[in-house]
Amino acid sequence: MSILAANPQILFTEVCKRDYQHHQSWSNSSCFSLQKTAGCFQFDCRNRSWKKISRRDLRVEAFWPDFSRPTVVEMEPINDCDHLDQILLRAKELSQPILIDWMASWCRKCIYLKPMMEKLAAEFDTKIKFYYVDVNKVPQALVKRGNITKMPTIQLWKDGEMKEEVIGGHKAWLVIEEVREMIKKFL
């Protein structure tokens, strides 16, 4: 969570409100927060005690980024049929599906979709590997092998063969949701 606030008091107040509303919604809560004029307090029902939360701790909680997971994973390019065969063989050995985004550098929807696909790749970082093919920079044999007629086309490959595809001729957020559902189906 990040809040932009000119005044640290506003930040402190907003985080305390968020914590209070979050914990108040639990029926059997183990703790909840309460803001008083002296600061923000947290009550632990197990120990039956109040704990004061300092403003510095709240600032760290609100602005410290989560480095445990990547936010974006760059997709790797596929250059030719031999490269695709190596990738498919490696994925088959690991029994892991791969996702290939067939795109073109002149396609506006492809350009808008690529950063969103890289964010989606971060979401499924260890479960599936994401690749892309720029159809103008590879041999046409590779494009024919993928049976590509429209761009962008996102295909899920498993066990060396194409299982399902999404053709992205509509809004990018809809395409991402369809791809997410397709991935969940094969994981």
C-alpha positions in Angstrom: 0.0 0.0 0.0 1.3 3.4 -0.7 -0.4 6.7 0.2 0.9 10.1 -1.0 0.4 12.6 1.7 2.0 16.0 2.3 1.5 15.6 6.0 2.7 12.6 8.0 -0.3 13.0 10.3 -2.6 12.3 7.3 -0.6 9.1 6.5 -0.8 8.0 10.1 -4.5 8.6 10.3 -5.3 6.8 7.0 -3.3 3.7 8.0 -4.9 3.5 11.4 -8.4 3.8 9.8 -7.5 1.1 7.3 -6.3 -1.3 10.0 -9.3 -0.6 12.2 -11.8 -1.2 9.4 -9.9 -4.3 8.3 -9.8 -5.9 11.7 -13.3 -4.7 12.7 -14.7 -6.7 9.8 -13.5 -10.0 11.2 -16.0 -11.7 13.5 -13.5 -13.6 15.6 -10.7 -11.1 15.4 -7.4 -11.8 17.0 -6.5 -8.1 17.1 -7.8 -4.7 16.0 -6.5 -1.1 15.9 -7.9 2.0 17.5 -6.8 5.5 16.9 -6.7 7.9 19.8 -5.4 11.4 20.1 -2.1 10.1 21.4 -1.6 7.7 18.5 -2.6 4.4 17.0 -3.1 1.4 19.3 -3.5 -2.3 18.5 -5.3 -4.7 20.8 -4.2 -8.4 20.8 -7.1 -10.5 22.1 -4.9 -13.5 22.8 -2.7 -11.6 25.2 -5.4 -9.1 26.2 -3.1 -6.2 25.9 -2.8 -2.9 24.0 0.3 -2.1 22.0 1.1 1.3 20.7 2.2 1.5 17.1 4.7 4.2 16.3 4.4 6.5 13.4 7.7 5.4 12.0 6.6 1.8 11.9 3.5 2.9 10.0 5.5 4.8 7.5 7.7 1.8 6.8 4.6 -0.4 6.4 3.0 2.0 4.0 5.9 2.7 1.8 8.3 -0.3 2.0 8.1 -2.3 -1.3 7.7 -6.0 -1.2 11.0 -7.4 -2.7 10.1 -11.0 -2.0 8.4 -11.3 -5.4 9.2 -9.6 -8.7 6.6 -7.2 -10.1 7.6 -7.7 -13.7 9.3 -10.6 -15.4 10.6 -9.9 -18.9 9.5 -12.3 -21.5 12.2 -14.1 -23.5 12.2 -14.0 -27.3 12.0 -17.0 -29.5 14.1 -16.6 -32.7 13.6 -19.7 -34.8 12.1 -23.2 -35.0 15.2 -24.8 -33.4 15.0 -22.4 -30.5 11.3 -23.3 -30.1 12.1 -27.0 -30.1 14.7 -26.5 -27.3 12.2 -24.6 -25.2 9.5 -27.2 -25.7 11.9 -30.0 -24.9 13.0 -28.3 -21.7 9.4 -27.5 -20.7 8.4 -31.2 -21.3 11.3 -32.4 -19.1 10.1 -30.1 -16.3 6.5 -30.9 -17.1 5.8 -27.2 -17.1 3.5 -25.3 -19.5 4.9 -22.3 -21.5 3.0 -19.3 -22.8 4.0 -17.7 -26.2 2.9 -14.2 -27.2 2.9 -14.0 -31.0 3.2 -10.3 -31.7 4.4 -7.7 -34.3 6.3 -4.5 -33.7 3.8 -2.6 -35.8 0.8 -3.9 -33.9 -0.5 -1.3 -31.4 -2.5 -3.8 -29.4 0.6 -6.0 -29.2 2.7 -3.1 -27.9 0.1 -2.3 -25.2 -0.3 -5.9 -24.2 3.3 -6.8 -23.7 3.9 -4.9 -20.4 0.7 -6.4 -19.0 1.9 -9.9 -20.0 5.2 -9.2 -18.2 3.2 -8.3 -15.1 1.2 -11.5 -15.5 4.5 -13.4 -15.9 5.5 -12.1 -12.5 2.2 -13.4 -11.0 2.9 -17.0 -12.3 6.7 -16.6 -11.9 7.7 -20.2 -10.9 4.8 -22.1 -12.5 4.9 -21.1 -16.1 7.5 -19.5 -18.5 6.5 -16.7 -20.8 8.0 -16.1 -24.3 7.3 -13.9 -27.2 7.8 -14.1 -30.9 8.0 -11.0 -33.1 6.6 -12.4 -36.4 8.5 -9.9 -38.5 11.9 -10.9 -37.2 11.6 -14.7 -37.4 11.5 -17.1 -40.3 8.0 -17.7 -41.6 8.3 -21.4 -40.9 8.1 -20.6 -37.2 5.0 -18.5 -37.8 3.4 -21.3 -39.8 4.3 -23.8 -37.1 2.4 -21.7 -34.6 -0.5 -21.5 -37.1 -0.7 -17.7 -36.5 -3.2 -15.7 -38.6 -3.9 -12.7 -36.3 -2.0 -10.6 -33.8 -1.7 -10.7 -30.9 -2.2 -14.4 -30.4 -1.3 -15.9 -27.0 -0.8 -19.6 -26.9 -0.4 -22.1 -24.1 1.8 -25.0 -24.9 2.1 -28.1 -22.8 3.8 -31.5 -23.5 5.2 -30.2 -26.8 1.9 -29.2 -28.3 -0.4 -26.2 -28.4 -3.3 -26.7 -26.0 -5.2 -23.4 -26.1 -5.0 -19.9 -27.5 -6.4 -16.4 -27.0 -6.6 -14.0 -29.9 -6.3 -10.5 -28.5 -8.3 -8.3 -30.8 -10.2 -6.6 -28.0 -9.3 -4.6 -24.9 -6.0 -5.5 -23.2 -7.5 -6.0 -19.7 -10.0 -8.5 -21.1 -7.2 -10.4 -23.0 -5.2 -10.6 -19.7 -8.2 -12.0 -17.9 -8.8 -14.6 -20.6 -5.1 -15.5 -20.5 -5.2 -15.8 -16.7 -8.1 -18.2 -16.9 -6.4 -20.2 -19.6 -3.3 -20.5 -17.4 -5.3 -21.6 -14.3 -7.0 -24.3 -16.4 -3.6 -25.9 -17.2 -1.8 -25.5 -13.9 
